[in-house]
């Protein structure tokens, strides 16, 4: 069977945990944050696990992760 190509955009955005779940950075935390409340900015910190309904799609894009 031939080697599979990894989706380049996906490998930059997702990381696979030791248990096989997928982590991603939260959206809306890059710029124009002066008008956002401190509470909202605090909630956007860190990473989050991808919803289980989307995991299969992302794992297909990252065949060797």
PQR file with spaces between the fields and no chain letter, atoms N, CA, C, O and H, PARSE charges and radii, in Angstrom:
ATOM       1  N    UNK     1       0.840   -1.181    0.000 -0.4000 1.5000
ATOM       2  CA   UNK     1       0.000    0.000    0.000 -0.0000 2.0000
ATOM       3  C    UNK     1       0.890    1.252    0.000  0.5500 1.7000
ATOM       4  O    UNK     1       1.875    1.305    0.737 -0.5500 1.4000
ATOM       5  N    UNK     2       0.552    2.261   -0.821 -0.4000 1.5000
ATOM       6  CA   UNK     2       1.417    3.445   -0.889 -0.0000 2.0000
ATOM       7  C    UNK     2       1.319    4.308    0.365  0.5500 1.7000
ATOM       8  O    UNK     2       0.375    4.209    1.149 -0.5500 1.4000
ATOM       9  H    UNK     2      -0.248    2.218   -1.419  0.4000 1.0000
ATOM      10  N    UNK     3       2.332    5.155    0.521 -0.4000 1.5000
ATOM      11  CA   UNK     3       2.321    6.072    1.653 -0.0000 2.0000
ATOM      12  C    UNK     3       1.228    7.111    1.454  0.5500 1.7000
ATOM      13  O    UNK     3       0.901    7.474    0.324 -0.5500 1.4000
ATOM      14  H    UNK     3       3.099    5.235   -0.115  0.4000 1.0000
ATOM      15  N    UNK     4       0.666    7.586    2.558 -0.4000 1.5000
ATOM      16  CA   UNK     4      -0.388    8.603    2.500 -0.0000 2.0000
ATOM      17  C    UNK     4       0.203    9.970    2.800  0.5500 1.7000
ATOM      18  O    UNK     4       1.140   10.090    3.589 -0.5500 1.4000
ATOM      19  H    UNK     4       0.931    7.291    3.476  0.4000 1.0000
ATOM      20  N    UNK     5      -0.346   10.996    2.171 -0.4000 1.5000
ATOM      21  CA   UNK     5       0.118   12.357    2.435 -0.0000 2.0000
ATOM      22  C    UNK     5      -0.637   12.931    3.624  0.5500 1.7000
ATOM      23  O    UNK     5      -1.844   12.739    3.764 -0.5500 1.4000
ATOM      24  H    UNK     5      -1.107   10.899    1.529  0.4000 1.0000
ATOM      25  N    UNK     6       0.094   13.636    4.474 -0.4000 1.5000
ATOM      26  CA   UNK     6      -0.511   14.338    5.605 -0.0000 2.0000
ATOM      27  C    UNK     6      -1.011   15.683    5.105  0.5500 1.7000
ATOM      28  O    UNK     6      -0.332   16.343    4.319 -0.5500 1.4000
ATOM      29  H    UNK     6       1.075   13.791    4.361  0.4000 1.0000
ATOM      30  N    UNK     7      -2.189   16.097    5.551 -0.4000 1.5000
ATOM      31  CA   UNK     7      -2.757   17.385    5.180 -0.0000 2.0000
ATOM      32  C    UNK     7      -1.984   18.488    5.905  0.5500 1.7000
ATOM      33  O    UNK     7      -2.006   18.552    7.134 -0.5500 1.4000
ATOM      34  H    UNK     7      -2.741   15.561    6.189  0.4000 1.0000
ATOM      35  N    UNK     8      -1.301   19.356    5.151 -0.4000 1.5000
ATOM      36  CA   UNK     8      -0.372   20.328    5.732 -0.0000 2.0000
ATOM      37  C    UNK     8      -1.055   21.323    6.669  0.5500 1.7000
ATOM      38  O    UNK     8      -0.507   21.651    7.722 -0.5500 1.4000
ATOM      39  H    UNK     8      -1.284   19.304    4.152  0.4000 1.0000
ATOM      40  N    UNK     9      -2.235   21.806    6.303 -0.4000 1.5000
ATOM      41  CA   UNK     9      -2.933   22.770    7.166 -0.0000 2.0000
ATOM      42  C    UNK     9      -3.337   22.123    8.483  0.5500 1.7000
ATOM      43  O    UNK     9      -3.308   22.769    9.531 -0.5500 1.4000
ATOM      44  H    UNK     9      -2.680   21.540    5.448  0.4000 1.0000
ATOM      45  N    UNK    10      -3.712   20.849    8.430 -0.4000 1.5000
ATOM      46  CA   UNK    10      -4.151   20.146    9.637 -0.0000 2.0000
ATOM      47  C    UNK    10      -3.001   19.882   10.594  0.5500 1.7000
ATOM      48  O    UNK    10      -3.173   19.978   11.809 -0.5500 1.4000
ATOM      49  H    UNK    10      -3.735   20.324    7.579  0.4000 1.0000
ATOM      50  N    UNK    11      -1.836   19.550   10.062 -0.4000 1.5000
ATOM      51  CA   UNK    11      -0.711   19.247   10.949 -0.0000 2.0000
ATOM      52  C    UNK    11      -0.255   20.482   11.708  0.5500 1.7000
ATOM      53  O    UNK    11       0.362   20.360   12.766 -0.5500 1.4000
ATOM      54  H    UNK    11      -1.697   19.472    9.075  0.4000 1.0000
ATOM      55  N    UNK    12      -0.551   21.685   11.181 -0.4000 1.5000
ATOM      56  CA   UNK    12      -0.217   22.918   11.876 -0.0000 2.0000
ATOM      57  C    UNK    12      -1.238   23.260   12.953  0.5500 1.7000
ATOM      58  O    UNK    12      -0.911   23.967   13.907 -0.5500 1.4000
ATOM      59  H    UNK    12      -1.053   21.784   10.322  0.4000 1.0000
ATOM      60  N    UNK    13      -2.460   22.775   12.820 -0.4000 1.5000
ATOM      61  CA   UNK    13      -3.548   23.178   13.700 -0.0000 2.0000
ATOM      62  C    UNK    13      -3.898   22.179   14.794  0.5500 1.7000
ATOM      63  O    UNK    13      -4.466   22.565   15.815 -0.5500 1.4000
ATOM      64  H    UNK    13      -2.725   22.201   12.045  0.4000 1.0000
ATOM      65  N    UNK    14      -3.569   20.894   14.603 -0.4000 1.5000
ATOM      66  CA   UNK    14      -3.985   19.867   15.543 -0.0000 2.0000
ATOM      67  C    UNK    14      -2.808   19.078   16.079  0.5500 1.7000
ATOM      68  O    UNK    14      -1.810   18.881   15.386 -0.5500 1.4000
ATOM      69  H    UNK    14      -3.108   20.580   13.773  0.4000 1.0000
ATOM      70  N    UNK    15      -2.932   18.624   17.328 -0.4000 1.5000
ATOM      71  CA   UNK    15      -1.946   17.736   17.933 -0.0000 2.0000
ATOM      72  C    UNK    15      -2.708   16.552   18.518  0.5500 1.7000
ATOM      73  O    UNK    15      -3.831   16.707   19.000 -0.5500 1.4000
ATOM      74  H    UNK    15      -3.743   18.784   17.891  0.4000 1.0000
ATOM      75  N    UNK    16      -2.098   15.375   18.474 -0.4000 1.5000
ATOM      76  CA   UNK    16      -2.736   14.174   18.998 -0.0000 2.0000
ATOM      77  C    UNK    16      -2.175   13.892   20.386  0.5500 1.7000
ATOM      78  O    UNK    16      -0.961   13.915   20.588 -0.5500 1.4000
ATOM      79  H    UNK    16      -1.186   15.250   18.083  0.4000 1.0000
ATOM      80  N    UNK    17      -3.063   13.625   21.341 -0.4000 1.5000
ATOM      81  CA   UNK    17      -2.639   13.336   22.709 -0.0000 2.0000
ATOM      82  C    UNK    17      -2.168   11.891   22.806  0.5500 1.7000
ATOM      83  O    UNK    17      -2.289   11.124   21.851 -0.5500 1.4000
ATOM      84  H    UNK    17      -4.049   13.606   21.177  0.4000 1.0000
ATOM      85  N    UNK    18      -1.633   11.525   23.965 -0.4000 1.5000
ATOM      86  CA   UNK    18      -1.134   10.166   24.174 -0.0000 2.0000
ATOM      87  C    UNK    18      -2.259    9.135   24.117  0.5500 1.7000
ATOM      88  O    UNK    18      -2.030    7.982   23.751 -0.5500 1.4000
ATOM      89  H    UNK    18      -1.534   12.147   24.741  0.4000 1.0000
ATOM      90  N    UNK    19      -3.470    9.550   24.476 -0.4000 1.5000
ATOM      91  CA   UNK    19      -4.604    8.623   24.445 -0.0000 2.0000
ATOM      92  C    UNK    19      -5.304    8.600   23.094  0.5500 1.7000
ATOM      93  O    UNK    19      -6.260    7.848   22.901 -0.5500 1.4000
ATOM      94  H    UNK    19      -3.656   10.486   24.773  0.4000 1.0000
ATOM      95  N    UNK    20      -4.827    9.436   22.141 -0.4000 1.5000
ATOM      96  CA   UNK    20      -5.402    9.405   20.798 -0.0000 2.0000
ATOM      97  C    UNK    20      -6.446   10.458   20.526  0.5500 1.7000
ATOM      98  O    UNK    20      -6.981   10.523   19.419 -0.5500 1.4000
ATOM      99  H    UNK    20      -4.051   10.047   22.297  0.4000 1.0000
ATOM     100  N    UNK    21      -6.751   11.290   21.514 -0.4000 1.5000
ATOM     101  CA   UNK    21      -7.691   12.384   21.275 -0.0000 2.0000
ATOM     102  C    UNK    21      -6.947   13.492   20.539  0.5500 1.7000
ATOM     103  O    UNK    21      -5.720   13.460   20.447 -0.5500 1.4000
ATOM     104  H    UNK    21      -6.316   11.237   22.413  0.4000 1.0000
ATOM     105  N    UNK    22      -7.689   14.485   20.009 -0.4000 1.5000
ATOM     106  CA   UNK    22      -7.069   15.553   19.229 -0.0000 2.0000
ATOM     107  C    UNK    22      -7.305   16.894   19.901  0.5500 1.7000
ATOM     108  O    UNK    22      -8.433   17.234   20.258 -0.5500 1.4000
ATOM     109  H    UNK    22      -8.685   14.512   20.084  0.4000 1.0000
ATOM     110  N    UNK    23      -6.215   17.659   20.070 -0.4000 1.5000
ATOM     111  CA   UNK    23      -6.293   18.983   20.687 -0.0000 2.0000
ATOM     112  C    UNK    23      -6.252   20.048   19.604  0.5500 1.7000
ATOM     113  O    UNK    23      -5.674   19.837   18.537 -0.5500 1.4000
ATOM     114  H    UNK    23      -5.299   17.383   19.780  0.4000 1.0000
ATOM     115  N    UNK    24      -6.871   21.200   19.882 -0.4000 1.5000
ATOM     116  CA   UNK    24      -6.783   22.333   18.965 -0.0000 2.0000
ATOM     117  C    UNK    24      -6.808   23.630   19.751  0.5500 1.7000
ATOM     118  O    UNK    24      -7.271   23.672   20.891 -0.5500 1.4000
ATOM     119  H    UNK    24      -7.340   21.371   20.748  0.4000 1.0000
ATOM     120  N    UNK    25      -6.303   24.689   19.129 -0.4000 1.5000
ATOM     121  CA   UNK    25      -6.312   26.008   19.740 -0.0000 2.0000
ATOM     122  C    UNK    25      -7.696   26.612   19.542  0.5500 1.7000
ATOM     123  O    UNK    25      -8.342   26.356   18.526 -0.5500 1.4000
ATOM     124  H    UNK    25      -5.927   24.655   18.203  0.4000 1.0000
ATOM     125  N    UNK    26      -8.156   27.406   20.495 -0.4000 1.5000
ATOM     126  CA   UNK    26      -9.466   28.027   20.382 -0.0000 2.0000
ATOM     127  C    UNK    26      -9.434   29.186   19.392  0.5500 1.7000
ATOM     128  O    UNK    26      -8.417   29.862   19.239 -0.5500 1.4000
ATOM     129  H    UNK    26      -7.631   27.614   21.320  0.4000 1.0000
ATOM     130  N    UNK    27     -10.542   29.401   18.736 -0.4000 1.5000
ATOM     131  CA   UNK    27     -10.650   30.476   17.746 -0.0000 2.0000
ATOM     132  C    UNK    27     -10.865   31.829   18.424  0.5500 1.7000
ATOM     133  O    UNK    27     -11.157   31.899   19.618 -0.5500 1.4000
ATOM     134  H    UNK    27     -11.369   28.852   18.860  0.4000 1.0000
ATOM     135  N    UNK    28     -10.716   32.895   17.647 -0.4000 1.5000
ATOM     136  CA   UNK    28     -10.983   34.283   18.075 -0.0000 2.0000
ATOM     137  C    UNK    28      -9.998   34.790   19.121  0.5500 1.7000
ATOM     138  O    UNK    28     -10.385   35.590   19.973 -0.5500 1.4000
ATOM     139  H    UNK    28     -10.478   32.838   16.677  0.4000 1.0000
ATOM     140  N    UNK    29      -8.743   34.356   19.091 -0.4000 1.5000
ATOM     141  CA   UNK    29      -7.766   34.798   20.090 -0.0000 2.0000
ATOM     142  C    UNK    29      -6.512   35.345   19.419  0.5500 1.7000
ATOM     143  O    UNK    29      -5.438   35.316   20.020 -0.5500 1.4000
ATOM     144  H    UNK    29      -8.428   33.707   18.399  0.4000 1.0000
ATOM     145  N    UNK    30      -6.623   35.848   18.180 -0.4000 1.5000
ATOM     146  CA   UNK    30      -5.412   36.281   17.487 -0.0000 2.0000
ATOM     147  C    UNK    30      -5.201   37.786   17.479  0.5500 1.7000
ATOM     148  O    UNK    30      -4.075   38.237   17.685 -0.5500 1.4000
ATOM     149  H    UNK    30      -7.495   35.872   17.693  0.4000 1.0000
ATOM     150  N    UNK    31      -6.238   38.579   17.250 -0.4000 1.5000
ATOM     151  CA   UNK    31      -6.073   40.037   17.201 -0.0000 2.0000
ATOM     152  C    UNK    31      -7.414   40.709   17.483  0.5500 1.7000
ATOM     153  O    UNK    31      -8.442   40.041   17.597 -0.5500 1.4000
ATOM     154  H    UNK    31      -7.153   38.213   17.082  0.4000 1.0000
ATOM     155  N    UNK    32      -7.391   42.037   17.594 -0.4000 1.5000
ATOM     156  CA   UNK    32      -8.584   42.843   17.916 -0.0000 2.0000
ATOM     157  C    UNK    32      -9.208   42.407   19.241  0.5500 1.7000
ATOM     158  O    UNK    32     -10.418   42.205   19.334 -0.5500 1.4000
ATOM     159  H    UNK    32      -6.556   42.579   17.501  0.4000 1.0000
ATOM     160  N    UNK    33      -8.367   42.265   20.256 -0.4000 1.5000
ATOM     161  CA   UNK    33      -8.850   41.761   21.542 -0.0000 2.0000
ATOM     162  C    UNK    33      -9.100   42.865   22.565  0.5500 1.7000
ATOM     163  O    UNK    33      -9.497   42.573   23.693 -0.5500 1.4000
ATOM     164  H    UNK    33      -7.384   42.429   20.180  0.4000 1.0000
ATOM     165  N    UNK    34      -8.874   44.140   22.193 -0.4000 1.5000
ATOM     166  CA   UNK    34      -9.035   45.218   23.167 -0.0000 2.0000
ATOM     167  C    UNK    34     -10.491   45.412   23.573  0.5500 1.7000
ATOM     168  O    UNK    34     -10.769   45.802   24.707 -0.5500 1.4000
ATOM     169  H    UNK    34      -8.552   44.377   21.277  0.4000 1.0000
ATOM     170  N    UNK    35     -11.422   45.145   22.661 -0.4000 1.5000
ATOM     171  CA   UNK    35     -12.830   45.333   23.002 -0.0000 2.0000
ATOM     172  C    UNK    35     -13.471   44.097   23.626  0.5500 1.7000
ATOM     173  O    UNK    35     -14.627   44.143   24.046 -0.5500 1.4000
ATOM     174  H    UNK    35     -11.196   44.828   21.740  0.4000 1.0000
ATOM     175  N    UNK    36     -12.727   42.994   23.688 -0.4000 1.5000
ATOM     176  CA   UNK    36     -13.271   41.788   24.321 -0.0000 2.0000
ATOM     177  C    UNK    36     -13.124   41.887   25.832  0.5500 1.7000
ATOM     178  O    UNK    36     -12.181   42.499   26.334 -0.5500 1.4000
ATOM     179  H    UNK    36     -11.788   42.957   23.346  0.4000 1.0000
ATOM     180  N    UNK    37     -14.055   41.284   26.549 -0.4000 1.5000
ATOM     181  CA   UNK    37     -13.991   41.304   28.006 -0.0000 2.0000
ATOM     182  C    UNK    37     -12.875   40.384   28.492  0.5500 1.7000
ATOM     183  O    UNK    37     -12.470   39.451   27.798 -0.5500 1.4000
ATOM     184  H    UNK    37     -14.821   40.786   26.141  0.4000 1.0000
ATOM     185  N    UNK    38     -12.387   40.665   29.699 -0.4000 1.5000
ATOM     186  CA   UNK    38     -11.338   39.829   30.281 -0.0000 2.0000
ATOM     187  C    UNK    38     -11.829   38.412   30.478  0.5500 1.7000
ATOM     188  O    UNK    38     -11.066   37.458   30.326 -0.5500 1.4000
ATOM     189  H    UNK    38     -12.715   41.423   30.263  0.4000 1.0000
ATOM     190  N    UNK    39     -13.106   38.269   30.818 -0.4000 1.5000
ATOM     191  CA   UNK    39     -13.689   36.949   31.028 -0.0000 2.0000
ATOM     192  C    UNK    39     -13.627   36.124   29.738  0.5500 1.7000
ATOM     193  O    UNK    39     -13.271   34.945   29.762 -0.5500 1.4000
ATOM     194  H    UNK    39     -13.725   39.044   30.942  0.4000 1.0000
ATOM     195  N    UNK    40     -13.976   36.755   28.616 -0.4000 1.5000
ATOM     196  CA   UNK    40     -13.960   36.044   27.334 -0.0000 2.0000
ATOM     197  C    UNK    40     -12.536   35.648   26.950  0.5500 1.7000
ATOM     198  O    UNK    40     -12.301   34.524   26.506 -0.5500 1.4000
ATOM     199  H    UNK    40     -14.264   37.713   28.596  0.4000 1.0000
ATOM     200  N    UNK    41     -11.584   36.571   27.120 -0.4000 1.5000
ATOM     201  CA   UNK    41     -10.194   36.270   26.774 -0.0000 2.0000
ATOM     202  C    UNK    41      -9.641   35.158   27.657  0.5500 1.7000
ATOM     203  O    UNK    41      -8.854   34.332   27.194 -0.5500 1.4000
ATOM     204  H    UNK    41     -11.774   37.484   27.481  0.4000 1.0000
ATOM     205  N    UNK    42     -10.038   35.129   28.905 -0.4000 1.5000
ATOM     206  CA   UNK    42      -9.592   34.090   29.834 -0.0000 2.0000
ATOM     207  C    UNK    42     -10.138   32.729   29.408  0.5500 1.7000
ATOM     208  O    UNK    42      -9.431   31.724   29.479 -0.5500 1.4000
ATOM     209  H    UNK    42     -10.677   35.800   29.281  0.4000 1.0000
ATOM     210  N    UNK    43     -11.393   32.698   28.965 -0.4000 1.5000
ATOM     211  CA   UNK    43     -12.016   31.443   28.529 -0.0000 2.0000
ATOM     212  C    UNK    43     -11.363   30.878   27.265  0.5500 1.7000
ATOM     213  O    UNK    43     -11.422   29.674   27.016 -0.5500 1.4000
ATOM     214  H    UNK    43     -11.967   33.515   28.907  0.4000 1.0000
ATOM     215  N    UNK    44     -10.739   31.758   26.465 -0.4000 1.5000
ATOM     216  CA   UNK    44     -10.133   31.323   25.211 -0.0000 2.0000
ATOM     217  C    UNK    44      -8.700   30.831   25.372  0.5500 1.7000
ATOM     218  O    UNK    44      -8.086   30.399   24.396 -0.5500 1.4000
ATOM     219  H    UNK    44     -10.691   32.736   26.667  0.4000 1.0000
ATOM     220  N    UNK    45      -8.163   30.887   26.573 -0.4000 1.5000
ATOM     221  CA   UNK    45      -6.784   30.435   26.802 -0.0000 2.0000
ATOM     222  C    UNK    45      -6.651   28.921   26.643  0.5500 1.7000
ATOM     223  O    UNK    45      -7.623   28.177   26.780 -0.5500 1.4000
ATOM     224  H    UNK    45      -8.662   31.238   27.366  0.4000 1.0000
ATOM     225  N    UNK    46      -5.449   28.492   26.354 -0.4000 1.5000
ATOM     226  CA   UNK    46      -5.170   27.054   26.339 -0.0000 2.0000
ATOM     227  C    UNK    46      -5.755   26.340   25.139  0.5500 1.7000
ATOM     228  O    UNK    46      -6.168   26.963   24.161 -0.5500 1.4000
ATOM     229  H    UNK    46      -4.660   29.096   26.242  0.4000 1.0000
ATOM     230  N    UNK    47      -5.783   25.032   25.231 -0.4000 1.5000
ATOM     231  CA   UNK    47      -6.278   24.205   24.137 -0.0000 2.0000
ATOM     232  C    UNK    47      -7.530   23.460   24.574  0.5500 1.7000
ATOM     233  O    UNK    47      -7.853   23.381   25.759 -0.5500 1.4000
ATOM     234  H    UNK    47      -5.448   24.525   26.026  0.4000 1.0000
ATOM     235  N    UNK    48      -8.215   22.923   23.593 -0.4000 1.5000
ATOM     236  CA   UNK    48      -9.458   22.205   23.829 -0.0000 2.0000
ATOM     237  C    UNK    48      -9.427   20.920   23.016  0.5500 1.7000
ATOM     238  O    UNK    48      -8.758   20.856   21.985 -0.5500 1.4000
ATOM     239  H    UNK    48      -7.953   22.987   22.630  0.4000 1.0000
ATOM     240  N    UNK    49     -10.136   19.909   23.465 -0.4000 1.5000
ATOM     241  CA   UNK    49     -10.233   18.672   22.694 -0.0000 2.0000
ATOM     242  C    UNK    49     -11.280   18.828   21.596  0.5500 1.7000
ATOM     243  O    UNK    49     -12.312   19.472   21.787 -0.5500 1.4000
ATOM     244  H    UNK    49     -10.679   19.961   24.303  0.4000 1.0000
ATOM     245  N    UNK    50     -11.000   18.238   20.465 -0.4000 1.5000
ATOM     246  CA   UNK    50     -11.935   18.267   19.346 -0.0000 2.0000
ATOM     247  C    UNK    50     -13.160   17.433   19.708  0.5500 1.7000
ATOM     248  O    UNK    50     -13.043   16.415   20.390 -0.5500 1.4000
ATOM     249  H    UNK    50     -10.162   17.716   20.310  0.4000 1.0000
ATOM     250  N    UNK    51     -14.324   17.861   19.255 -0.4000 1.5000
ATOM     251  CA   UNK    51     -15.555   17.126   19.528 -0.0000 2.0000
ATOM     252  C    UNK    51     -15.482   15.736   18.875  0.5500 1.7000
ATOM     253  O    UNK    51     -14.990   15.599   17.755 -0.5500 1.4000
ATOM     254  H    UNK    51     -14.419   18.688   18.701  0.4000 1.0000
ATOM     255  N    UNK    52     -15.970   14.720   19.576 -0.4000 1.5000
ATOM     256  CA   UNK    52     -15.873   13.349   19.039 -0.0000 2.0000
ATOM     257  C    UNK    52     -16.481   13.166   17.644  0.5500 1.7000
ATOM     258  O    UNK    52     -16.034   12.299   16.892 -0.5500 1.4000
ATOM     259  H    UNK    52     -16.370   14.832   20.486  0.4000 1.0000
ATOM     260  N    UNK    53     -17.485   13.961   17.289 -0.4000 1.5000
ATOM     261  CA   UNK    53     -18.100   13.815   15.964 -0.0000 2.0000
ATOM     262  C    UNK    53     -17.168   14.259   14.839  0.5500 1.7000
ATOM     263  O    UNK    53     -17.377   13.883   13.685 -0.5500 1.4000
ATOM     264  H    UNK    53     -17.848   14.665   17.900  0.4000 1.0000
ATOM     265  N    UNK    54     -16.143   15.053   15.155 -0.4000 1.5000
ATOM     266  CA   UNK    54     -15.203   15.526   14.136 -0.0000 2.0000
ATOM     267  C    UNK    54     -13.878   14.780   14.155  0.5500 1.7000
ATOM     268  O    UNK    54     -13.052   14.975   13.263 -0.5500 1.4000
ATOM     269  H    UNK    54     -15.974   15.358   16.092  0.4000 1.0000
ATOM     270  N    UNK    55     -13.657   13.928   15.153 -0.4000 1.5000
ATOM     271  CA   UNK    55     -12.366   13.262   15.295 -0.0000 2.0000
ATOM     272  C    UNK    55     -12.022   12.376   14.103  0.5500 1.7000
ATOM     273  O    UNK    55     -10.870   12.353   13.669 -0.5500 1.4000
ATOM     274  H    UNK    55     -14.329   13.769   15.877  0.4000 1.0000
ATOM     275  N    UNK    56     -12.985   11.657   13.572 -0.4000 1.5000
ATOM     276  CA   UNK    56     -12.725   10.734   12.466 -0.0000 2.0000
ATOM     277  C    UNK    56     -12.226   11.487   11.237  0.5500 1.7000
ATOM     278  O    UNK    56     -11.309   11.030   10.554 -0.5500 1.4000
ATOM     279  H    UNK    56     -13.921   11.676   13.924  0.4000 1.0000
ATOM     280  N    UNK    57     -12.835   12.650   10.953 -0.4000 1.5000
ATOM     281  CA   UNK    57     -12.426   13.451    9.796 -0.0000 2.0000
ATOM     282  C    UNK    57     -10.986   13.931    9.949  0.5500 1.7000
ATOM     283  O    UNK    57     -10.205   13.878    8.999 -0.5500 1.4000
ATOM     284  H    UNK    57     -13.580   13.022   11.507  0.4000 1.0000
ATOM     285  N    UNK    58     -10.639   14.395   11.140 -0.4000 1.5000
ATOM     286  CA   UNK    58      -9.306   14.947   11.360 -0.0000 2.0000
ATOM     287  C    UNK    58      -8.261   13.841   11.350  0.5500 1.7000
ATOM     288  O    UNK    58      -7.163   14.029   10.826 -0.5500 1.4000
ATOM     289  H    UNK    58     -11.273   14.438   11.912  0.4000 1.0000
ATOM     290  N    UNK    59      -8.593   12.692   11.923 -0.4000 1.5000
ATOM     291  CA   UNK    59      -7.647   11.576   11.923 -0.0000 2.0000
ATOM     292  C    UNK    59      -7.351   11.091   10.502  0.5500 1.7000
ATOM     293  O    UNK    59      -6.263   10.579   10.238 -0.5500 1.4000
ATOM     294  H    UNK    59      -9.485   12.540   12.349  0.4000 1.0000
ATOM     295  N    UNK    60      -8.302   11.247    9.597 -0.4000 1.5000
ATOM     296  CA   UNK    60      -8.081   10.879    8.200 -0.0000 2.0000
ATOM     297  C    UNK    60      -7.075   11.838    7.556  0.5500 1.7000
ATOM     298  O    UNK    60      -6.306   11.440    6.681 -0.5500 1.4000
ATOM     299  H    UNK    60      -9.185   11.663    9.812  0.4000 1.0000
ATOM     300  N    UNK    61      -7.084   13.105    7.995 -0.4000 1.5000
ATOM     301  CA   UNK    61      -6.148   14.093    7.456 -0.0000 2.0000
ATOM     302  C    UNK    61      -4.740   13.928    8.030  0.5500 1.7000
ATOM     303  O    UNK    61      -3.764   14.382    7.433 -0.5500 1.4000
ATOM     304  H    UNK    61      -7.709   13.428    8.706  0.4000 1.0000
ATOM     305  N    UNK    62      -4.641   13.271    9.196 -0.4000 1.5000
ATOM     306  CA   UNK    62      -3.356   13.059    9.875 -0.0000 2.0000
ATOM     307  C    UNK    62      -3.091   11.555    9.998  0.5500 1.7000
ATOM     308  O    UNK    62      -3.187   11.009   11.097 -0.5500 1.4000
ATOM     309  H    UNK    62      -5.434   12.902    9.681  0.4000 1.0000
ATOM     310  N    UNK    63      -2.765   10.883    8.906 -0.4000 1.5000
ATOM     311  CA   UNK    63      -2.688    9.425    8.950 -0.0000 2.0000
ATOM     312  C    UNK    63      -1.580    8.869    9.837  0.5500 1.7000
ATOM     313  O    UNK    63      -1.697    7.732   10.293 -0.5500 1.4000
ATOM     314  H    UNK    63      -2.688   11.327    8.013  0.4000 1.0000
ATOM     315  N    UNK    64      -0.508    9.620   10.104 -0.4000 1.5000
ATOM     316  CA   UNK    64       0.600    9.074   10.882 -0.0000 2.0000
ATOM     317  C    UNK    64       0.724    9.711   12.260  0.5500 1.7000
ATOM     318  O    UNK    64       1.745    9.542   12.927 -0.5500 1.4000
ATOM     319  H    UNK    64      -0.413   10.544    9.733  0.4000 1.0000
ATOM     320  N    UNK    65      -0.288   10.433   12.690 -0.4000 1.5000
ATOM     321  CA   UNK    65      -0.247   11.090   14.011 -0.0000 2.0000
ATOM     322  C    UNK    65      -0.800   10.175   15.079  0.5500 1.7000
ATOM     323  O    UNK    65      -0.848   10.551   16.250 -0.5500 1.4000
ATOM     324  H    UNK    65      -1.117   10.570   12.148  0.4000 1.0000
